[in-house]
């Protein structure tokens, strides 16, 4: 998931090379900004309106969250009003987000917010917002114990321990019960479903907030997976037919199939053993002794603090038989330039037409295609093939696309301007790419209800116009008019669909879509 962050930065305030810029000093109406810091306060302007604008304070700066803005969480999207609506326990009781340090019941650890926007005559207006409990916060360790009755695991530094010990961390997947529309309704996607939170009670039990339903695993794309992208699971019982022990042979690198896999010369000509007993239509279980990397949010139950996990990667390599379905893929990293028509880029700005996508596949013999996922108001997601070239890799199963600096990622195959997308999709060619304007595939299903061979994730980072020439001059505004989902509106299934243009617009005036830089 860490696939969820609009932009990554390790400092508090960044204004593209200059800190503390003001519109008055440079006699300009629009000044770009990026803020990264803790959520100090968070309030809605109209709690009844599902598209309500809001005010958010970070680093002592009040930022306007425009009406219709969709906030990105690690594996979910919410409007500001939905952030409050989906809070639970004491946070819901007191109409708070549960994310702000100034809340009556503040979180166990501060939540980080990343905001890209423009300051308009001194008012900070957001264009992109993401919230997590530190976007770069991850942990690693060995699984020492798995409690199949609760789905709880103990993780620590010893590679040989087989029981919870002093200093171990307790972790549990934040995996809500699937709804009635899913063939595995009532179950979690990757393990036991979340338990019900404790009641608020007359004493305002603060643990009634956990597990937080806004920071879950991605139940549509495997955020619980092996290094190669194969979906993993936490066994629900000693014998779990959907998470079979037979899918974990003794080796930590193997092929699910009848024939051993020999990696190409550049990968060492290693022979990867095959295990015909494995079933590639089922997830593979984690087990005691696995080394894992995980990310999540701090939570608390009657036994104390634990990590409520939304992303878990197991350090094993599971491959599938070449050319045989199903196979699996993940999208780990992406960036997208926001340059529209070249001629419109300001003379004192550098506008980039770049695309970079990186991930892993369980079938390195097959090509992975990269698509933009275009969504309009009241519409359904439609894919758009992005023409790119594959780079030679040093890791067997990794793919990376870094086309020339004229990626044309904002255009369709006919040269029509479509704008920057919110999401990208990678897909194992089947064997041919999908035609433009095809809907995102939702069948066939495998691996406990996942669609194999595709992975959809938000763009990891946007490259906005940057200043050129002598430093100290006017900074180019962030060109949000090139982000189609902000200016044309967006659909957020299965909830809100009629999401319109941001209001107020994070620029001088509300433009029509032209993608002029």
N, C-alpha and C positions, 0 to 999 in steps of 0.2 A: 502496500500500500503504500519502503517508504515512497509510495508512488503518488502521494496525495498533495504535494505541496506546490503552490503556485510559483513560489520563488524561495530560494534558500539564502540565508544571510546570517552571520554570526555577530552582528553589531546591532545597536539599538536604533539608530536613525541614519539612513543613507539617502542622500539626495544626489545620486549619480556623481560622486566625487567631491561634493561640497556639503558640509554639515552646517545646519543653522541658517540656511538661505531664507530670505523673506522677499515677498513680492515688492515691498516698498524699496528695498535697497537696489533691486535691479529693474525697477520701473516696468514690471511686466505683470499681467493679470493672472497668468497661469504658471505655476511652478510645480514640477513633478516631485513626488516624494515616495519613499518606502519606509515603513515603520515595522520594526520587529521587536516585540516586547511582551510583557505580561498583560493580561486583561485586568485592568483595574476596576472599571465599572462598565455596565452594559445595560441599557434601558431602551424600551420600545417607545416610539412616538404614538402608535395607535395599536394597543394590544388586540383589538378586535379584527383588524385588517390583516389577512394572511400574507399580504405583500408589504407590510408596514416598513417604513424607514426606521432608523434607530440611531442611537448615539453610543459610541464605544470609546473609552478612554484607555490609552496606552502611552507609557512614558510621560504621563502628565499632559498629553495632547488629546483633545477631544476631536474625534473623527465622525463625520456624517456618513452613515451607511444608507445609501439611497434606497428609495422604495424599489422593489423588484430585484434587489441584489441577492444572489444565491451564494451562501457561504459554504466553502469547501471544508469538510471534515475528513479524517483519514480514509474512510470508506463510505461516505454518504454526503448528500447535499441537503441544506436546509435554508429556507428564508430566515430572516432574523426572528420573525414571529414563530416559526416552527422550532427554532432553537429553544424558545421558552416553553412552547407547547409540549415538547418532547422531554423536558426536564421531568424529574419524578421525585417523590418523597417530599422532604422538607423544602427543597427548592421550588417545587411546583406549588406547595402550600402557600408560600410567601411570594409567589409570582416573580421568582428570580431565575436567572439562567443557570445558576450553580457553577458558573465558570469564572466569576469575577472575584477579585480579592476583597472588594467592598461589600460583597453579599453578606447577609445575616449569618448564613452558613457557608463560609468560603470553602473552596475545594481543598483536598488534602495536599495538593501541590499546585503551583500556579500554572494556568493555561497560557500558552503562547499564541499570539496572533500575528500574522503577517499581512500587511495591508499595502497594496500598490494603488496610488491615486494621484490626483492633481489638487493643489491648493488654489482655490479660486478667490481672489481678493481676500486672502487670509483664512478662508474656510477650507478645512481639509475634507475633501470628498473622496470616498473610496471607489475604486473600480473593481478590484479583486481583493478578496478576503479569504484567508484560510486559518483555521483554528485547530490546534493539537496540544497535547501536553509535552511540548518541545518537539519540533519537527525532526531534529537529528538525534533524539534520545532513543538509543537502543541498548540492549543488554545481551550477554551471551553466557552460556554455561552448559553443563551436562545435566540431563534429566536423571535424577536420583530415585524418584518414586512417582508412580501414577496411581491415583485413587480413582478407579473406574466408576465407583458409585457416585462420585461428586464431580468428576472431570478435573480435579485439582492435581497439579504437578508440583514437585519440589525440584528446584534447579540450583546447582552450585558448581564449584570449581573443580571438584574431584572427578576424574574420568572413571573411577572404579566404584564409587559409593552406590549403594542400592537401597538406601533409606534416607528419610529426611534428617538433616543434621543441623547443628548450630550454624547460623550464618546463611543457610539456604533461603532462597526466595520462593515464595509460593506464587504460582501463576495459574490462570484459568482462561480459556478462550471465552471471549465475549460473543457468544453465538446464540442469538434469539431463536425461539421456536419458530419454525417455518409455518407460513399461514396455509389456509385451506386450499389455496390455488396450487400448491406444490405437492408433488406425489409423495413427498416425505413429510407431510404436514405434522407439526407437533414435535419434530425432531430438530436438532441443530444441523447445520450443513456439514460441520467437521467434527462433531462430537455430541455430547449431551447438551440439551438446550439449557439456556440460562435458568437458574432458579428464580422464583418470585422474590422480589425485594422484601425485606421486613416492613411491617407497618410503621407509619409515622408515629403513631401512639400519642398519648397525652404529653410525653416528655420530649417530643420533637426529635425522634431518633435520627441522627445524622446518617446512619448506615442505610436508611431507607432510600438513598440516592443510587445504590449500587446493586447490580451492575448497570452502568449508564447506557441506555439504549441508543445514544447518539455516537458512541465510539466502538461500534461492533466490527467484527470481521466483515469482509465483503462476501456476501452469500451468492454473488453472481460471477465472481472472478476469484480464483483460488489465491487468497492472501495467506493461506496455510499450505506450504508446498516445500518440496525438495529443491536443491540448488538448480536443478534442471527445469523446474516448473511443474513437476508432477504433484498433483494434489495429495495432501496428507491429512490424517485424522487422528483424534485421540479416542482410543477404544472406549465404548460405552459400557462394556461388560467383558468378562473373561473370554467369551466367544461373541464376536460381533461380525455378522455376515456382511455388513456394509463397510467394515474396516478390518478385513481378514488378516490374521497373523501370517497366513501363507504369502502375502504380498511383501513380506520382509525376510528374505533369505539371509544367510549369515553375512555375506558381503555387504558393504555399504556402497558399492558401485556395481550395477548389474543391469541386464536387459530383461524386460518382460516379454518373453517370447521363446522360440525354439532354437534360434541360431545366435551364436556369439557375435558380438559386434567388434570389429577391428577399426580403431580410429585411424584416420589418414596419417601420412608420414609426419606432417607438421605438428600433429598432436602426440607423436611418440610411438605410433603403431601398436598401442596397447590393445590387448585382447580383453574385452569386457564380457564376463560370463553370462550365459543365458539361463533363465529359469522358466521352463514351460508351465510350471505350477502356478505362476503369478497370473492374475487376472487384471488386464489393463483397463477394464471397465469399472473397477473398484478403486477407492482410495487406498493409500498405503499407511499403516499405523506408525506413529511414533513409538519408541520403546525406551526402556531404561538404558542409559549409556549413550544415547544420542546427544551430539553437540548441536545446540540450537542458537539462533539469533532471534530475539523477539522484541516487540514494541507494543506499548499499550498505555493505559492510564492507571494511576494508583486508585485502589478501591479498598473497602474494609468490610469484614464480616465479623461474626462472633469470635473467630479465632485470631483476628488481627488484620494487618494490612497485607494486601496481595496485589499483583499486577493483573489487571483485566486486559487481556491481550487481543489486539486486532490484527497483528501481523506476526507470523511465525515461519521461519525458514529453517529447515533441517539440513545439516551439512552432509548430505548424501547425494549420490548421483544415480537417479533412476532414468533409464532410457527405455524407449519403446521400439518395437521391431521396425526397421526401415520400410516406409511405404505402407504400413498397416495401420488401420484405424482401430481405436482412437489414439491420438497423440495429443500432447499438451504443450502450452506455450505461456510465457509470462512477459509482461512489459515492465522493465525495471527503471528505466530512465528515459526522459524525453525533454527536448527543448524545441521551441518554435519561434522563428522570427516573425515580426508583425508588419513587415514591409508590404505595402500594396503596390500600385503602379509606380515604377521606378522614378518617373519624371516628377512625382509629387513630393519626393523627399526634400526637406529644406536644405539649403546650401550649407548651413552650419551644423548639420546633423548627419550621423551615419545610421542608415536604416538597413536592416539585415533581412535577407530572404533565406533563412537557414532552417534546416531540419536535422535533428539528431534523435535516433531511437535505438534503444539497446534493450535486449532481453535474452531469454533462454528458451530452448525447445527440447523436448524429449526425443525428437527425430531430426537429427542434423542433416539427414539426406534430403530433406524437403525444404523448399524455399518458403520463407516467411514474408508476407506482404504487409505493407503499412497503409492504413486508411485514416482519413479524417472522418469523424462522426458528426454529421451536420444535423442540427435539430432546430426547427423553427417553432413559433408559438402554435399551440394546438396540433403539433405535428408529431410524427414518430421518427426515431433516429434513422438516418440514411447514410450509407457509407460512400466515401469518395476516395478512390485509389490515389495514393501519392507516389509518383514515380521516383524511385531511389535506387541506389546501388549498394550491394553488400560489401562490407570490408572484411578482409582476411582476419580471423580471430586467433587468439592464443589459447582459448579454452573450448573444448569440444562441447558443442551445444549452444554456445553463445552466438547471437546475431547482433550486428550493429549496422545501422544505415546512417551514413553521413554523406549526402549528395553534395554536389558543387554549391557554391554560394548563390546559385539561381535555382533554388529548389522548387519554386512556383507552388509552394504549399498552400497558398491562399486562393488558388485557381482550380477549376475543374479541368478535365482532360480536353475540353473544347476551348479553353482559355477564358472562360467566364469567371469573373471575380466572385468568390464565395465568402471570403473573409477568414480570419483565424477561428479555428474551432475550439471548443472547450475540451473535447475528448479525442483521443486517438485509439485506434484498434489495430492489433497485430493478429494475423491469421495465417495458419499453415495452409499453403496453396493446396487446392483440393481436386485436381491439380491446377486448375485455372483460377485467376483472381476473380473476385466478385465484380459484377458490372456496377458502374456508378448508379447511385440512388437505389441500390438494393438495401432492404432493411437489415439491421443487425441480426445475424442468425440466432434463433432461440431453440433450435433442434439440430441434431439429435441430442439426447441427454445421456450422460454417463457420470461416473464418479460421484454418486449420491446427489444427482440433480444438476450437475454443471454441464455447460456446453463445451465439449472438448475442442481444441484447435484454435480457439480465439481468446483474446484477453482485451478488455476495454478499460482504459484508465485516463484520468485527467492529464492534460499537458503538465509536465513537471515544472517548466520554466518558460516564460515568454521573454523574448529579447526585444525591448522597446528602443526607440530612437535614442542615440547617445550623442553627446556634443563632440564636435571636432574643432580643430584649430586651437587658438590661444585660450587657455583656461581663464575662468573668471567671468565669462560672458553669459549671455542668456542660455538657460537650459531648455532643450526641446520638451514640450509636454508629452506625456504618455498618450499614444494614439489609440485610445479605447474605441474610437470609431471603426477600427479595423477588426475588432473582436465582434464577430457577427452575433454571438449570443447575448452581448450587452446592448447592442443597438437595435437589433431586429426582434429581440425577445427569445424566449427559450421555453422548452417543455420539460417538466420534471416528473416523469412517471415514477410511481403510480399515483402521486399526489396531485400537485398543482401543474397545470399545463399552460394556462394563459398568463405566462410571465412576460411582461412588456419591457420596454426600454427603461433604463435606469432614470430615476427622477428624484432629485435633480441630477442632471447629467454631469459627470466629472470633467467638465470642460467649460469653455466660455458660453456655448449655447447648445441646445439639443439638436444634433445634426441628423440628416438623413444618411443612410448607409452609402458611403462612397469609398471608404477605406483610403482616404487621403491622409498622408503622413504629416 
